[in-house]
Amino acid sequence: MKSETMKLKTSATALRATRRNEVWMIDIARLDVGSRLTSVMMVVDVHSRLPLSLTVSPAIAGAIATTLDRLVRRSGPLEDIWIYRDSGLELALRRWAKFHWIGITRGPMPQMKTLAEPILSDLGAFLHDVRFPTRTQLGHGLERWRQRYTADTPSISNANK
């Protein structure tokens, strides 16, 4: 049973994913779109190594609850969220996680880096020579990338040990 107070977990035992939708990792990137700065929040299933969502917003903190609620309805409940980098979203994320009784693990840790780098590298290659004049077009492009993305391996159980 989870306690009423939510604690940030940092121990190695917190960094295990034995099945899909048990642990998600969240990372934020800032992009220049049509000479305006916008944020992209990426949610990745840790076990499958697949991006579940890429949310585009000028103020990503306001989109956290909506995005995560949609993902939980679609994918089912989870137990833990990893924050790869502190990008100013922690307060909004902590509120959402506390309401849903979900733990938060803050990184970067080797397991998070192992998970994040190939995905971010592939996304960076996709975005390298592409220009999106609007956030909407960026969102559509990112969704096409997400649907085509496949991880090299089906799980990261070896990285979790």
C-alpha positions, 0 to 999 in steps of 0.5 A: 500500500502506498503511503499518503506522503509521496517521496522522491525515490532515488535508490537503484531498487526504484529503477526496475521495469518488469512489464509495460506501463509499470514505469514511464520516463518523461523528458522535456525539449525546447525547440524553436518553431517559427522563431518562437520557443516551444516545449515538447514533452516526451513520455516513454514506456521504460520496459518497451522503450517506446515513446507513448506521447510527444506533447507540444505546448508553449507552456508544458506544465499546463499540459502535463495533467491532460497528457498523463490522464489521456495516457493512463486512460489509454494504457492503464495505470502505472507505478512510477514516473522517471524524470530524466532532467529537471526542466521546470515541470516537477511541481505540476508533475508532483501534484498529478502523481500525488493525486494518482498515488504514483511515485516519482524517481529523479535522474539522470541515472545510468538506466535513464540515460541508456533509455533516453539517448537512443530515442533522443538521438533518433528524434534529433535525426528526424528533426535535423533538416526539417522546419515546421512553421507552426506548432500544429505542424510540429505536433503532426510531424512528431506524431508521425515519427512516434508511430514509426519509431521502433526500439532495437530491443523489446525490453531493457531488463538487462539495463535495469539490473 
